Amino acid sequence: MTQMYTGPTQALREATMRRNSLKRRLLDGETVIGTMVQEVTNPSIAQVLHSVGFDFFMIDMEHGLFSLETAAQILRVGRILDMCPLVRVRSPEYHLIAAPLDHGAMGIMLPRVESRGEVETLVEAVKYPPIGKRGCSSDAPHSEYRFGQLAEFLETNNEDTLVIAQIERREAVDRIDEVLSTPGVDVALIGSEDLSVSLGVPGETQSAPVVEAIEKVIAAAERNDVVSAIHLGSVESLETWAAKGMRMLMYGSDLQFLMESSTEGLNRLRTSVAS
């Protein structure tokens, strides 16, 4: 007589969950370096970035063209390689936050943060009860189909999932202690280009108003035990901010690397051929 399937085996129930090594490194005081994925939709981009040596990547679901299905494939490769796949969502709607997490994202960044209430909404969507209100689906890809004890699953995810507030508006800087004192927020990541626009100096990311605002965020992050971070396309600028205490550095993007490298090589080749 054929036996009916009654659920996962005992070995699967007792399997150990994958932990977020990036968050552990941040808690240990280390500096981590990643990049933004905004154009390449093939899952191999995660493997390429891992081969280069990045600690993490962030899929841009705010400005990028990624569907949930496309993002999920990249997220899975990142998890398997243990390089902490993150997602920037468009806005704080629950489904935009919870779905990437269920498909493997190990952290969520909310752009255009301006108030404590927005960060509270983010934390609620990211965290399971009793901390937040995230719906539970323990057998989704974010468990890698390792069906452990549910209580342990909830506790581990609440502990490991990164909550990142992107600071890129004057209003956020003006309320920065209020924003960063929100329970559950892990990282304050500066979007310097948008911040320059908000401060009335578009594109002048090294101008006095922008530098002053960023320094204010770093100081508030230290007071509130939050990691300060920044996304820039310049190695020199990233080095400057790392020296001032930033420990999560996001360097450029897949598009930037493709365009800069190809432009440099092409110009060199054309000059060589023409001479």
Residue pairs with C-beta under 8 A, 6 or more apart in sequence:
8 147
12 145
12 146
12 147
13 147
13 148
13 149
14 148
15 146
15 147
15 148
16 146
16 148
17 143
17 144
17 146
17 148
17 152
17 153
17 156
18 79
18 82
18 144
18 146
19 156
19 160
20 84
20 106
20 107
20 160
20 161
20 162
21 82
21 84
22 32
22 55
22 56
22 83
22 84
22 106
22 107
22 162
23 84
23 106
23 107
23 160
23 161
23 162
23 186
25 32
25 55
26 32
26 186
26 187
26 227
26 247
26 248
29 247
30 247
31 242
31 246
31 247
31 248
31 249
32 55
32 56
32 247
32 248
32 249
33 54
33 55
33 249
33 250
33 251
34 54
34 55
34 56
34 57
34 58
34 84
34 86
34 248
34 249
34 250
34 251
35 49
35 54
35 57
35 58
35 250
35 251
35 252
35 253
35 254
35 257
36 57
36 58
36 60
36 88
36 231
36 250
36 252
36 253
36 254
37 45
37 46
37 49
37 57
37 58
37 59
37 60
37 64
37 74
37 253
37 254
38 60
38 63
38 64
38 253
38 254
38 255
39 64
39 65
39 253
39 254
39 255
39 258
40 254
41 65
41 66
41 70
41 74
43 73
43 74
43 76
43 77
44 77
45 57
45 74
45 254
46 57
46 74
46 75
46 77
46 78
46 81
46 83
46 85
47 77
47 81
49 57
49 83
49 254
50 78
50 81
50 83
54 83
55 83
55 84
56 78
56 83
56 84
56 85
56 86
57 78
57 83
57 85
57 86
58 85
58 86
58 87
58 88
58 109
58 250
59 66
59 71
59 74
59 75
59 85
59 86
59 87
59 88
59 100
59 105
60 66
60 88
60 253
61 71
61 87
61 88
61 89
61 90
61 96
61 100
62 88
62 89
62 90
62 111
66 74
68 99
68 100
68 103
71 87
71 100
71 103
71 105
72 100
72 103
72 104
72 141
74 85
75 85
75 87
75 100
75 103
75 104
75 105
75 141
76 103
76 104
76 141
78 84
78 85
78 104
79 85
79 104
79 106
79 144
84 106
84 107
84 162
85 104
85 105
85 106
86 105
86 106
86 107
86 108
86 109
86 162
86 164
87 100
87 105
87 107
87 108
87 109
88 108
88 109
88 110
88 111
88 166
89 96
89 97
89 100
89 108
89 109
89 110
89 111
90 96
90 111
91 110
92 110
92 118
92 121
92 122
92 125
94 125
94 133
97 108
97 110
97 122
97 125
97 126
98 125
98 134
98 135
100 108
101 108
101 126
101 134
101 142
101 161
102 137
102 140
102 141
102 142
103 140
103 141
103 142
104 141
104 142
105 142
106 160
106 161
106 162
107 161
107 162
107 163
107 164
107 186
108 122
108 125
108 126
108 161
108 162
108 163
108 164
109 164
109 165
109 166
109 187
109 189
110 118
110 119
110 122
110 164
110 165
110 166
111 166
111 168
111 191
111 194
112 166
112 168
112 169
112 194
113 119
113 165
113 166
113 167
113 168
113 169
113 172
113 179
114 169
114 171
114 172
114 175
115 171
115 172
115 175
115 178
115 179
116 175
116 178
116 179
116 181
116 182
118 165
119 163
119 165
119 179
119 182
119 184
119 185
120 182
122 163
122 165
122 185
123 131
123 132
123 163
123 182
123 183
123 184
123 185
124 132
124 133
124 134
125 132
125 133
125 134
126 132
126 134
126 161
126 163
126 184
127 133
127 134
127 157
127 158
127 161
127 163
127 184
128 134
128 136
128 154
128 157
128 158
129 154
131 158
131 184
132 158
132 184
136 150
136 154
138 147
138 150
138 153
139 145
139 147
142 157
143 153
162 186
162 187
163 184
163 185
163 186
163 187
164 185
164 186
164 187
164 188
164 189
164 229
165 172
165 179
165 180
165 182
165 185
165 187
165 188
165 189
166 189
166 190
166 191
167 173
167 176
167 179
167 188
167 189
167 190
167 191
167 195
167 217
168 190
168 191
168 192
168 193
168 194
168 195
168 198
169 194
169 195
169 198
170 195
170 198
170 199
170 213
171 198
172 179
173 195
173 213
173 216
173 217
176 188
176 216
176 217
176 220
177 220
177 223
177 224
179 185
179 188
180 188
180 220
180 221
180 223
180 224
180 226
181 224
185 226
186 226
186 227
187 226
187 227
187 228
187 229
187 248
188 217
188 220
188 221
188 226
188 227
188 228
188 229
189 228
189 229
189 230
189 231
189 248
189 250
190 214
190 217
190 228
190 229
190 230
190 231
191 231
192 205
192 210
192 214
192 230
192 231
192 232
193 203
193 205
195 205
195 210
195 213
195 214
196 202
196 203
196 204
196 205
196 207
196 210
197 203
199 209
199 210
199 213
200 209
201 207
201 209
201 210
204 210
205 232
205 237
206 237
214 230
214 241
215 244
217 228
218 228
218 244
218 245
218 246
220 226
221 227
221 228
222 228
222 245
227 247
227 248
228 245
228 246
228 247
228 248
229 246
229 247
229 248
229 249
229 250
230 238
230 241
230 246
230 248
230 249
230 250
231 250
232 238
232 241
232 249
232 250
232 251
232 252
233 251
233 252
233 253
233 256
235 251
238 249
238 251
241 249
242 249
